[in-house]
Structures are given as structure tokens and as C-alpha cells.
Amino acid sequence: MLDRQNAVVILGSSKTCAEIEPYMAECADITKYLVQNGFNIIHGCGLNGIMGAAYKAAAQYSKRVNNKPVQNLSIIRTPLWGDEDLDNCIVIDKAKTEADRLDKFMRVSDNFLIFPGGITTMQESTTLIQENRHNGYDKKIVLFSEIFWSGLIKQYEYIYKQNIVKENPLGKEFIVANSISDVIKIFIKTKVR
């Protein structure tokens, strides 16, 4: 049985481009650090972009920490997209749609680290934030890069100021991290041992 508190779902771009490459390097470093501190990594199994950086780092650094296996885990789409590497991860579930896959991610982890990405990443982030509100804030949702997420942050602040939502989601429903040390403080200091 997977320990939900000691697993981190990493989401973000599945495409590699110049704007994403710096985040890919940070994602790889953060993934390495999380694995070395006993977190299982869960992702979508793609080999490019943020997904590829998380996948490759989790595959490379997966090991045993305190006599417990730390694993490179995936929930894949069916039919496959064609850029998956199923040989170096453990497929823990399959999903027919992105919405189904996000629901399955929410069922297996309490921790989400969302890097920059495209339309699907935007949809995943807002769905997670909304679900977190409705489920009593039981998830730790971290958006990486205040610069990238600034538009979303401003929109949430606006709907709060207009009394469309009762509480400002920033800090309660999601947190913003701008560095590897930010992510480490957020996840490692609250890790269940």
C-alpha cells in the first residue's frame, strides 16, 4: 500500500522547449532530493519536458531509504501517447482521460508539485486547487515559479477581493515555491517518518 503522505505527484509540461528547459533542470534536482529523502515520485510517464525530467531523476535515484523502497511510479493514459518508458517505472494505474488520471493521482498522494506547462497543466492545477477546497485542504499543492503562475495568482486574488470566494486561496489551497530550497522546506519539514 502506497503511503499517500510520502509520495509526491509531479506535474508540468510534457514538451521540451527553451522556456521549459531551466525548469526541467530544477525539477530533476528537486526530484533527486525528494527521492533521497524517502519520497516516492508519481508522474505521467512521459519522457520529455518536466515529465521527462521527473521520470528520469526518479528512475536514476530510486533506492531504499531507511529500509523502505523509494519508487518511480506512474499513472499512464490508455491508449498510450507513444513517449512512455514503461521499462523503468512501476505503472500503478491506467486512465482513459486526463480528468480520470488526475482523479487517480489525487487518490494516491497528498502532495503535488506543479511546474510550468501548457493547457493541460493549467487545467490540472486549477482542478487540484478547487478539489483541495472542497475536500478540507487535505492536499499540499505547490506551484513552482511565481513568475510563471503570476496570472493565476492574480486571478485568485481578484476573485477573493471581489468576494466571489470567501478565502484567499494562496497559502491555504496552494503554495508558491521559487527555488529548490523552498520546495525542500515545504515537503521535507512536514514529511511523515
Secondary structure, 3 states (H helix, E strand, C coil): CCCHHHEEEEECCCCCCCCCHHHHHHHHHHHHHHHHCCCEEEECCECCHHHHHHHHHHHHHCCEECCEECCEEEEEECCCCCCECHHHCEEEEEECCHHHHHHHHHHHCCEEEECCCCHHHHHHHHHHHHHHHHCCCCCEEEEECHHHHHHHHHHHHHHHHCCCCCCCCECCCEEEECCHHHHHHHHHCCCCC
